[in-house]
Amino acid sequence: MNKKKKDIKLYNALFPFWMILLFPQLWAIVIPGNFIIDSIVLIISMLVLKMSDKKQFYKRHIFKIYGFGMLSDIIGSAYMYLLMWKFNVGSMGDELYLTLPALLISAVLIFVFNYFITFKKIEKALRWKLSLIFAIVTAPYTFLVPSSWLYY
């Protein structure tokens, strides 16, 4: 019997992580882009929630929000990579059964990191709202963009 090994094409399964490794110049877009998005979400959240001392709150929290967001995205990407590469699950990295759990893992981690670390010193109701806002708004929805669109 001749068993043919299944070819695995990663394409951009870990976008933006793999794209950044292949094209290091993308760091110049991804790093400030994510920071700007996190900043906009934080500023709008502070306005909507009618928080006081916005400038000080922003300075105290933005880098943790940004860092934990990037870490959460990388962990979600690692989940997809592990399933595809190690366990031969999926072929292109755009199957919904790969991308949706990765998105949910990242969103849950964004919530957990912000709730238990970034905002741990603020009141629970506000901590819950801010953590939930960041988990929903800044989740890596780019995982859901089919990489096959780039090749067909």
Salt bridges, closest charged atoms under 4 A:
none
